[in-house]
Amino acid sequence: MCVTVDEAAELLLIGRSKMCALIADGSVETIKLGKSTRVVVLSLDLLLARNSG
């Protein structure tokens, strides 16, 4: 399942620019659908798991 960058930021309770920084440094996985960038929800779960311990 994928969400938009804005939706991903909202799920993590962070701003769009911080979400873009996480994408840029490879912390979360994205896919391109045409001109749209979508964030893979599983990668958000993994990010949270890595940072919760």
Secondary structure, DSSP 8 states (H G I E B T S, - for coil): -EEEHHHHHHHHT--HHHHHHHHHTTSS-EEEETTEEEEEHHHHHHHHHHH--
